[in-house]
Amino acid sequence: MKNGKYHTIKDFILNWKILIILLFLLILLISFMWAGKLLFSSNHAAAEEKRLCKSYTSIEIRPGDSLWSIAAEYMTDDYDSVQEYVREIKRWNGLETDEIHAGRFLIIPYHFYP
């Protein structure tokens, strides 16, 4: 009879240990799911806010204009320098030098947030 009770108490303690481990794992799983949801939803929101669109416009070169004056007028904040912006204008217009002529047209890139 004593052996039977001891075996039952041992099973009871083992069952409690298993139950505690399962509850711990369940709480851990829920925590990871919650943290993942927060992480991915905040990244998605940040990506939505920071989505920068690139577009182009065409301008007519006026007398006295230079690539540098045009770049200073049309450059947006996402460019690191006027020099970088001038290089992009030259690339899009197939220019090898800074020489431009009044009356011609240039493609001018710009960025904006929708």
N, CA, C and O atoms as a GROMACS GRO file, in nm:
protein
  456
    1MET      N    1   0.082  -0.118   0.000
    1MET     CA    2   0.000   0.000   0.000
    1MET      C    3   0.088   0.126   0.000
    1MET      O    4   0.059   0.224  -0.069
    2LYS      N    5   0.196   0.121   0.081
    2LYS     CA    6   0.285   0.235   0.083
    2LYS      C    7   0.350   0.257  -0.053
    2LYS      O    8   0.361   0.371  -0.099
    3ASN      N    9   0.390   0.150  -0.117
    3ASN     CA   10   0.451   0.162  -0.250
    3ASN      C   11   0.354   0.226  -0.348
    3ASN      O   12   0.395   0.308  -0.431
    4GLY      N   13   0.227   0.190  -0.341
    4GLY     CA   14   0.127   0.246  -0.430
    4GLY      C   15   0.112   0.396  -0.412
    4GLY      O   16   0.104   0.469  -0.511
    5LYS      N   17   0.109   0.444  -0.286
    5LYS     CA   18   0.096   0.588  -0.260
    5LYS      C   19   0.222   0.662  -0.307
    5LYS      O   20   0.212   0.769  -0.367
    6TYR      N   21   0.339   0.605  -0.278
    6TYR     CA   22   0.464   0.668  -0.318
    6TYR      C   23   0.470   0.682  -0.469
    6TYR      O   24   0.513   0.785  -0.521
    7HIS      N   25   0.426   0.579  -0.540
    7HIS     CA   26   0.424   0.584  -0.685
    7HIS      C   27   0.327   0.691  -0.733
    7HIS      O   28   0.356   0.761  -0.830
    8THR      N   29   0.215   0.705  -0.670
    8THR     CA   30   0.115   0.804  -0.707
    8THR      C   31   0.167   0.945  -0.679
    8THR      O   32   0.149   1.034  -0.762
    9ILE      N   33   0.229   0.968  -0.566
    9ILE     CA   34   0.285   1.099  -0.534
    9ILE      C   35   0.397   1.134  -0.632
    9ILE      O   36   0.408   1.248  -0.676
   10LYS      N   37   0.478   1.037  -0.666
   10LYS     CA   38   0.586   1.058  -0.762
   10LYS      C   39   0.527   1.097  -0.898
   10LYS      O   40   0.577   1.188  -0.964
   11ASP      N   41   0.422   1.028  -0.940
   11ASP     CA   42   0.355   1.063  -1.065
   11ASP      C   43   0.295   1.203  -1.058
   11ASP      O   44   0.302   1.280  -1.154
   12PHE      N   45   0.236   1.235  -0.943
   12PHE     CA   46   0.174   1.365  -0.923
   12PHE      C   47   0.279   1.477  -0.938
   12PHE      O   48   0.254   1.576  -1.005
   13ILE      N   49   0.394   1.459  -0.875
   13ILE     CA   50   0.503   1.558  -0.884
   13ILE      C   51   0.555   1.567  -1.027
   13ILE      O   52   0.582   1.676  -1.076
   14LEU      N   53   0.570   1.454  -1.093
   14LEU     CA   54   0.617   1.451  -1.232
   14LEU      C   55   0.518   1.523  -1.323
   14LEU      O   56   0.558   1.599  -1.411
   15ASN      N   57   0.389   1.500  -1.301
   15ASN     CA   58   0.287   1.568  -1.381
   15ASN      C   59   0.292   1.719  -1.359
   15ASN      O   60   0.276   1.795  -1.454
   16TRP      N   61   0.314   1.763  -1.235
   16TRP     CA   62   0.325   1.906  -1.208
   16TRP      C   63   0.447   1.966  -1.276
   16TRP      O   64   0.440   2.077  -1.330
   17LYS      N   65   0.558   1.895  -1.274
   17LYS     CA   66   0.678   1.944  -1.342
   17LYS      C   67   0.654   1.958  -1.492
   17LYS      O   68   0.694   2.057  -1.553
   18ILE      N   69   0.589   1.858  -1.549
   18ILE     CA   70   0.557   1.863  -1.692
   18ILE      C   71   0.464   1.980  -1.721
   18ILE      O   72   0.482   2.051  -1.820
   19LEU      N   73   0.364   2.000  -1.636
   19LEU     CA   74   0.269   2.109  -1.653
   19LEU      C   75   0.339   2.245  -1.644
   19LEU      O   76   0.312   2.334  -1.724
   20ILE      N   77   0.428   2.260  -1.548
   20ILE     CA   78   0.502   2.386  -1.533
   20ILE      C   79   0.591   2.411  -1.655
   20ILE      O   80   0.598   2.524  -1.704
   21ILE      N   81   0.657   2.308  -1.705
   21ILE     CA   82   0.741   2.323  -1.824
   21ILE      C   83   0.656   2.361  -1.945
   21ILE      O   84   0.695   2.448  -2.023
   22LEU      N   85   0.542   2.298  -1.961
   22LEU     CA   86   0.453   2.330  -2.074
   22LEU      C   87   0.401   2.473  -2.064
   22LEU      O   88   0.394   2.544  -2.164
   23LEU      N   89   0.364   2.517  -1.944
   23LEU     CA   90   0.319   2.656  -1.926
   23LEU      C   91   0.431   2.755  -1.958
   23LEU      O   92   0.408   2.857  -2.022
   24PHE      N   93   0.551   2.723  -1.913
   24PHE     CA   94   0.666   2.809  -1.942
   24PHE      C   95   0.689   2.818  -2.093
   24PHE      O   96   0.712   2.927  -2.146
   25LEU      N   97   0.683   2.706  -2.162
   25LEU     CA   98   0.702   2.705  -2.307
   25LEU      C   99   0.591   2.781  -2.378
   25LEU      O  100   0.616   2.850  -2.477
   26LEU      N  101   0.469   2.770  -2.329
   26LEU     CA  102   0.356   2.842  -2.388
   26LEU      C  103   0.376   2.993  -2.370
   26LEU      O  104   0.355   3.069  -2.465
   27ILE      N  105   0.414   3.035  -2.252
   27ILE     CA  106   0.439   3.177  -2.227
   27ILE      C  107   0.554   3.226  -2.314
   27ILE      O  108   0.549   3.337  -2.368
   28LEU      N  109   0.657   3.147  -2.327
   28LEU     CA  110   0.771   3.182  -2.412
   28LEU      C  111   0.728   3.196  -2.558
   28LEU      O  112   0.769   3.291  -2.626
   29LEU      N  113   0.648   3.105  -2.606
   29LEU     CA  114   0.599   3.109  -2.744
   29LEU      C  115   0.514   3.234  -2.767
   29LEU      O  116   0.530   3.302  -2.868
   30ILE      N  117   0.425   3.263  -2.674
   30ILE     CA  118   0.340   3.382  -2.687
   30ILE      C  119   0.426   3.508  -2.685
   30ILE      O  120   0.400   3.602  -2.760
   31SER      N  121   0.528   3.511  -2.601
   31SER     CA  122   0.618   3.627  -2.595
   31SER      C  123   0.691   3.648  -2.727
   31SER      O  124   0.701   3.761  -2.775
   32PHE      N  125   0.742   3.540  -2.786
   32PHE     CA  126   0.811   3.552  -2.915
   32PHE      C  127   0.715   3.598  -3.024
   32PHE      O  128   0.753   3.680  -3.109
   33MET      N  129   0.594   3.548  -3.024
   33MET     CA  130   0.497   3.589  -3.125
   33MET      C  131   0.464   3.737  -3.109
   33MET      O  132   0.456   3.810  -3.208
   34TRP      N  133   0.445   3.782  -2.986
   34TRP     CA  134   0.412   3.921  -2.960
   34TRP      C  135   0.529   4.012  -3.000
   34TRP      O  136   0.510   4.115  -3.064
   35ALA      N  137   0.651   3.972  -2.961
   35ALA     CA  138   0.770   4.051  -2.996
   35ALA      C  139   0.789   4.056  -3.147
   35ALA      O  140   0.822   4.161  -3.202
   36GLY      N  141   0.768   3.944  -3.215
   36GLY     CA  142   0.780   3.941  -3.361
   36GLY      C  143   0.679   4.032  -3.428
   36GLY      O  144   0.710   4.100  -3.526
   37LYS      N  145   0.559   4.032  -3.376
   37LYS     CA  146   0.454   4.118  -3.432
   37LYS      C  147   0.493   4.265  -3.416
   37LYS      O  148   0.479   4.343  -3.510
   38LEU      N  149   0.542   4.301  -3.298
   38LEU     CA  150   0.584   4.439  -3.276
   38LEU      C  151   0.700   4.477  -3.367
   38LEU      O  152   0.703   4.586  -3.424
   39LEU      N  153   0.795   4.387  -3.379
   39LEU     CA  154   0.914   4.413  -3.461
   39LEU      C  155   0.876   4.432  -3.607
   39LEU      O  156   0.919   4.530  -3.669
   40PHE      N  157   0.798   4.342  -3.663
   40PHE     CA  158   0.764   4.350  -3.804
   40PHE      C  159   0.666   4.462  -3.833
   40PHE      O  160   0.674   4.524  -3.940
   41SER      N  161   0.575   4.491  -3.743
   41SER     CA  162   0.481   4.600  -3.769
   41SER      C  163   0.552   4.734  -3.762
   41SER      O  164   0.518   4.824  -3.839
   42SER      N  165   0.649   4.751  -3.673
   42SER     CA  166   0.722   4.877  -3.666
   42SER      C  167   0.813   4.894  -3.787
   42SER      O  168   0.828   5.005  -3.838
   43ASN      N  169   0.874   4.785  -3.836
   43ASN     CA  170   0.958   4.793  -3.956
   43ASN      C  171   0.873   4.828  -4.077
   43ASN      O  172   0.916   4.906  -4.162
   44HIS      N  173   0.755   4.770  -4.086
   44HIS     CA  174   0.667   4.798  -4.198
   44HIS      C  175   0.624   4.945  -4.195
   44HIS      O  176   0.623   5.011  -4.299
   45ALA      N  177   0.590   4.994  -4.077
   45ALA     CA  178   0.550   5.134  -4.065
   45ALA      C  179   0.666   5.226  -4.101
   45ALA      O  180   0.646   5.327  -4.169
   46ALA      N  181   0.785   5.192  -4.056
   46ALA     CA  182   0.903   5.273  -4.088
   46ALA      C  183   0.930   5.271  -4.237
   46ALA      O  184   0.966   5.373  -4.296
   47ALA      N  185   0.914   5.156  -4.300
   47ALA     CA  186   0.936   5.145  -4.444
   47ALA      C  187   0.833   5.228  -4.519
   47ALA      O  188   0.866   5.291  -4.620
   48GLU      N  189   0.710   5.230  -4.472
   48GLU     CA  190   0.606   5.310  -4.536
   48GLU      C  191   0.640   5.459  -4.525
   48GLU      O  192   0.624   5.533  -4.622
   49GLU      N  193   0.687   5.502  -4.408
   49GLU     CA  194   0.718   5.643  -4.387
   49GLU      C  195   0.836   5.688  -4.471
   49GLU      O  196   0.838   5.801  -4.519
   50LYS      N  197   0.933   5.601  -4.490
   50LYS     CA  198   1.058   5.639  -4.555
   50LYS      C  199   1.061   5.605  -4.703
   50LYS      O  200   1.167   5.615  -4.765
   51ARG      N  201   0.950   5.566  -4.761
   51ARG     CA  202   0.949   5.528  -4.902
   51ARG      C  203   0.970   5.653  -4.987
   51ARG      O  204   0.882   5.739  -4.996
   52LEU      N  205   1.083   5.661  -5.047
   52LEU     CA  206   1.121   5.777  -5.127
   52LEU      C  207   1.103   5.742  -5.274
   52LEU      O  208   1.151   5.639  -5.321
   53CYS      N  209   1.033   5.828  -5.345
   53CYS     CA  210   1.009   5.804  -5.488
   53CYS      C  211   1.100   5.896  -5.570
   53CYS      O  212   1.130   6.009  -5.531
   54LYS      N  213   1.142   5.843  -5.683
   54LYS     CA  214   1.229   5.919  -5.772
   54LYS      C  215   1.150   5.953  -5.897
   54LYS      O  216   1.078   5.870  -5.952
   55SER      N  217   1.165   6.076  -5.941
   55SER     CA  218   1.097   6.119  -6.062
   55SER      C  219   1.191   6.211  -6.140
   55SER      O  220   1.302   6.242  -6.096
   56TYR      N  221   1.145   6.253  -6.256
   56TYR     CA  222   1.227   6.336  -6.343
   56TYR      C  223   1.139   6.445  -6.401
   56TYR      O  224   1.019   6.427  -6.421
   57THR      N  225   1.201   6.557  -6.429
   57THR     CA  226   1.133   6.664  -6.498
   57THR      C  227   1.228   6.717  -6.605
   57THR      O  228   1.349   6.693  -6.600
   58SER      N  229   1.174   6.789  -6.698
   58SER     CA  230   1.256   6.847  -6.804
   58SER      C  231   1.252   6.998  -6.789
   58SER      O  232   1.145   7.057  -6.772
   59ILE      N  233   1.368   7.059  -6.796
   59ILE     CA  234   1.374   7.205  -6.787
   59ILE      C  235   1.448   7.260  -6.908
   59ILE      O  236   1.534   7.193  -6.967
   60GLU      N  237   1.414   7.383  -6.944
   60GLU     CA  238   1.486   7.450  -7.052
   60GLU      C  239   1.600   7.532  -6.989
   60GLU      O  240   1.580   7.603  -6.891
   61ILE      N  241   1.716   7.519  -7.046
   61ILE     CA  242   1.833   7.591  -6.996
   61ILE      C  243   1.819   7.738  -7.035
   61ILE      O  244   1.798   7.771  -7.152
   62ARG      N  245   1.830   7.826  -6.935
   62ARG     CA  246   1.819   7.970  -6.958
   62ARG      C  247   1.959   8.031  -6.974
   62ARG      O  248   2.057   7.971  -6.930
   63PRO      N  249   1.968   8.147  -7.036
   63PRO     CA  250   2.098   8.214  -7.046
   63PRO      C  251   2.157   8.237  -6.906
   63PRO      O  252   2.086   8.282  -6.816
   64GLY      N  253   2.284   8.206  -6.891
   64GLY     CA  254   2.351   8.225  -6.762
   64GLY      C  255   2.345   8.103  -6.671
   64GLY      O  256   2.412   8.099  -6.568
   65ASP      N  257   2.264   8.002  -6.707
   65ASP     CA  258   2.256   7.880  -6.626
   65ASP      C  259   2.383   7.797  -6.640
   65ASP      O  260   2.447   7.797  -6.745
   66SER      N  261   2.417   7.730  -6.534
   66SER     CA  262   2.525   7.630  -6.538
   66SER      C  263   2.470   7.505  -6.471
   66SER      O  264   2.367   7.509  -6.403
   67LEU      N  265   2.539   7.393  -6.489
   67LEU     CA  266   2.495   7.271  -6.422
   67LEU      C  267   2.491   7.292  -6.271
   67LEU      O  268   2.403   7.239  -6.203
   68TRP      N  269   2.587   7.368  -6.220
   68TRP     CA  270   2.596   7.389  -6.076
   68TRP      C  271   2.481   7.476  -6.025
   68TRP      O  272   2.428   7.449  -5.917
   69SER      N  273   2.443   7.579  -6.100
   69SER     CA  274   2.331   7.664  -6.055
   69SER      C  275   2.199   7.588  -6.065
   69SER      O  276   2.112   7.603  -5.979
   70ILE      N  277   2.185   7.506  -6.168
   70ILE     CA  278   2.064   7.424  -6.182
   70ILE      C  279   2.058   7.321  -6.070
   70ILE      O  280   1.953   7.298  -6.011
   71ALA      N  281   2.173   7.260  -6.040
   71ALA     CA  282   2.178   7.160  -5.932
   71ALA      C  283   2.142   7.225  -5.799
   71ALA      O  284   2.068   7.167  -5.720
   72ALA      N  285   2.194   7.344  -5.773
   72ALA     CA  286   2.164   7.413  -5.648
   72ALA      C  287   2.015   7.446  -5.637
   72ALA      O  288   1.958   7.445  -5.528
   73GLU      N  289   1.952   7.473  -5.750
   73GLU     CA  290   1.810   7.509  -5.750
   73GLU      C  291   1.719   7.386  -5.733
   73GLU      O  292   1.617   7.394  -5.664
   74TYR      N  293   1.754   7.275  -5.794
   74TYR     CA  294   1.664   7.159  -5.798
   74TYR      C  295   1.702   7.044  -5.703
   74TYR      O  296   1.624   6.951  -5.685
   75MET      N  297   1.820   7.050  -5.643
   75MET     CA  298   1.866   6.939  -5.559
   75MET      C  299   1.776   6.922  -5.436
   75MET      O  300   1.740   7.020  -5.371
   76THR      N  301   1.743   6.796  -5.406
   76THR     CA  302   1.664   6.765  -5.286
   76THR      C  303   1.758   6.720  -5.174
   76THR      O  304   1.875   6.691  -5.198
   77ASP      N  305   1.706   6.714  -5.054
   77ASP     CA  306   1.788   6.686  -4.934
   77ASP      C  307   1.851   6.548  -4.930
   77ASP      O  308   1.945   6.526  -4.854
   78ASP      N  309   1.802   6.455  -5.009
   78ASP     CA  310   1.854   6.318  -5.002
   78ASP      C  311   1.989   6.301  -5.072
   78ASP      O  312   2.050   6.195  -5.062
   79TYR      N  313   2.035   6.402  -5.143
   79TYR     CA  314   2.168   6.397  -5.204
   79TYR      C  315   2.271   6.446  -5.103
   79TYR      O  316   2.244   6.538  -5.026
   80ASP      N  317   2.387   6.384  -5.105
   80ASP     CA  318   2.492   6.420  -5.010
   80ASP      C  319   2.561   6.552  -5.045
   80ASP      O  320   2.606   6.625  -4.956
   81SER      N  321   2.569   6.582  -5.174
   81SER     CA  322   2.639   6.704  -5.215
   81SER      C  323   2.589   6.750  -5.351
   81SER      O  324   2.526   6.674  -5.426
   82VAL      N  325   2.618   6.876  -5.382
   82VAL     CA  326   2.582   6.930  -5.514
   82VAL      C  327   2.662   6.856  -5.620
   82VAL      O  328   2.611   6.830  -5.730
   83GLN      N  329   2.786   6.822  -5.589
   83GLN     CA  330   2.870   6.750  -5.685
   83GLN      C  331   2.806   6.616  -5.723
   83GLN      O  332   2.804   6.579  -5.841
   84GLU      N  333   2.754   6.544  -5.625
   84GLU     CA  334   2.688   6.417  -5.652
   84GLU      C  335   2.566   6.438  -5.743
   84GLU      O  336   2.541   6.360  -5.835
   85TYR      N  337   2.491   6.545  -5.715
   85TYR     CA  338   2.372   6.574  -5.794
   85TYR      C  339   2.409   6.613  -5.937
   85TYR      O  340   2.342   6.572  -6.032
   86VAL      N  341   2.514   6.692  -5.953
   86VAL     CA  342   2.561   6.730  -6.088
   86VAL      C  343   2.601   6.605  -6.165
   86VAL      O  344   2.569   6.593  -6.284
   87ARG      N  345   2.671   6.512  -6.100
   87ARG     CA  346   2.708   6.386  -6.167
   87ARG      C  347   2.584   6.311  -6.216
   87ARG      O  348   2.584   6.256  -6.326
   88GLU      N  349   2.479   6.308  -6.134
   88GLU     CA  350   2.358   6.238  -6.176
   88GLU      C  351   2.290   6.308  -6.293
   88GLU      O  352   2.243   6.243  -6.386
   89ILE      N  353   2.285   6.440  -6.289
   89ILE     CA  354   2.227   6.515  -6.403
   89ILE      C  355   2.307   6.485  -6.530
   89ILE      O  356   2.248   6.460  -6.635
   90LYS      N  357   2.439   6.486  -6.520
   90LYS     CA  358   2.522   6.458  -6.636
   90LYS      C  359   2.499   6.316  -6.688
   90LYS      O  360   2.491   6.294  -6.809
   91ARG      N  361   2.487   6.222  -6.597
   91ARG     CA  362   2.465   6.082  -6.638
   91ARG      C  363   2.331   6.068  -6.711
   91ARG      O  364   2.324   6.003  -6.816
   92TRP      N  365   2.226   6.128  -6.659
   92TRP     CA  366   2.094   6.116  -6.722
   92TRP      C  367   2.085   6.190  -6.855
   92TRP      O  368   2.001   6.157  -6.938
   93ASN      N  369   2.169   6.288  -6.874
   93ASN     CA  370   2.164   6.365  -6.999
   93ASN      C  371   2.276   6.330  -7.095
   93ASN      O  372   2.288   6.392  -7.200
   94GLY      N  373   2.359   6.233  -7.060
   94GLY     CA  374   2.467   6.190  -7.149
   94GLY      C  375   2.576   6.295  -7.166
   94GLY      O  376   2.639   6.302  -7.271
   95LEU      N  377   2.597   6.376  -7.064
   95LEU     CA  378   2.698   6.481  -7.072
   95LEU      C  379   2.832   6.431  -7.017
   95LEU      O  380   2.837   6.361  -6.916
   96GLU      N  381   2.939   6.467  -7.087
   96GLU     CA  382   3.072   6.430  -7.039
   96GLU      C  383   3.143   6.548  -6.974
   96GLU      O  384   3.237   6.531  -6.897
   97THR      N  385   3.096   6.669  -7.006
   97THR     CA  386   3.155   6.790  -6.946
   97THR      C  387   3.044   6.869  -6.879
   97THR      O  388   2.927   6.832  -6.885
   98ASP      N  389   3.082   6.980  -6.816
   98ASP     CA  390   2.983   7.067  -6.750
   98ASP      C  391   2.922   7.168  -6.848
   98ASP      O  392   2.840   7.250  -6.808
   99GLU      N  393   2.961   7.161  -6.973
   99GLU     CA  394   2.916   7.260  -7.071
   99GLU      C  395   2.770   7.235  -7.111
   99GLU      O  396   2.734   7.126  -7.154
  100ILE      N  397   2.687   7.340  -7.095
  100ILE     CA  398   2.546   7.334  -7.140
  100ILE      C  399   2.516   7.463  -7.216
  100ILE      O  400   2.589   7.561  -7.205
  101HIS      N  401   2.408   7.462  -7.294
  101HIS     CA  402   2.375   7.576  -7.381
  101HIS      C  403   2.231   7.618  -7.360
  101HIS      O  404   2.140   7.535  -7.350
  102ALA      N  405   2.211   7.750  -7.354
  102ALA     CA  406   2.076   7.806  -7.337
  102ALA      C  407   1.986   7.760  -7.451
  102ALA      O  408   2.030   7.748  -7.565
  103GLY      N  409   1.860   7.734  -7.419
  103GLY     CA  410   1.763   7.690  -7.518
  103GLY      C  411   1.750   7.539  -7.528
  103GLY      O  412   1.650   7.489  -7.579
  104ARG      N  413   1.848   7.466  -7.480
  104ARG     CA  414   1.840   7.319  -7.479
  104ARG      C  415   1.766   7.275  -7.353
  104ARG      O  416   1.739   7.355  -7.264
  105PHE      N  417   1.734   7.148  -7.349
  105PHE     CA  418   1.660   7.093  -7.235
  105PHE      C  419   1.745   6.992  -7.159
  105PHE      O  420   1.827   6.921  -7.217
  106LEU      N  421   1.723   6.986  -7.030
  106LEU     CA  422   1.790   6.889  -6.943
  106LEU      C  423   1.686   6.807  -6.868
  106LEU      O  424   1.580   6.858  -6.830
  107ILE      N  425   1.717   6.681  -6.848
  107ILE     CA  426   1.636   6.597  -6.760
  107ILE      C  427   1.690   6.616  -6.619
  107ILE      O  428   1.810   6.600  -6.595
  108ILE      N  429   1.602   6.652  -6.527
  108ILE     CA  430   1.642   6.680  -6.390
  108ILE      C  431   1.576   6.578  -6.296
  108ILE      O  432   1.454   6.575  -6.286
  109PRO      N  433   1.657   6.495  -6.230
  109PRO     CA  434   1.599   6.399  -6.135
  109PRO      C  435   1.567   6.468  -6.002
  109PRO      O  436   1.634   6.564  -5.961
  110TYR      N  437   1.464   6.419  -5.936
  110TYR     CA  438   1.434   6.466  -5.801
  110TYR      C  439   1.363   6.355  -5.724
  110TYR      O  440   1.304   6.265  -5.784
  111HIS      N  441   1.370   6.363  -5.594
  111HIS     CA  442   1.307   6.264  -5.506
  111HIS      C  443   1.195   6.331  -5.427
  111HIS      O  444   1.201   6.450  -5.396
  112PHE      N  445   1.095   6.253  -5.395
  112PHE     CA  446   0.985   6.305  -5.313
  112PHE      C  447   0.921   6.192  -5.235
  112PHE      O  448   0.934   6.074  -5.270
  113TYR      N  449   0.852   6.229  -5.130
  113TYR     CA  450   0.775   6.133  -5.050
  113TYR      C  451   0.629   6.144  -5.094
  113TYR      O  452   0.573   6.253  -5.095
  114PRO      N  453   0.568   6.031  -5.130
  114PRO     CA  454   0.428   6.038  -5.176
  114PRO      C  455   0.332   6.074  -5.065
  114PRO      O  456   0.212   6.084  -5.088
   0.00000   0.00000   0.00000
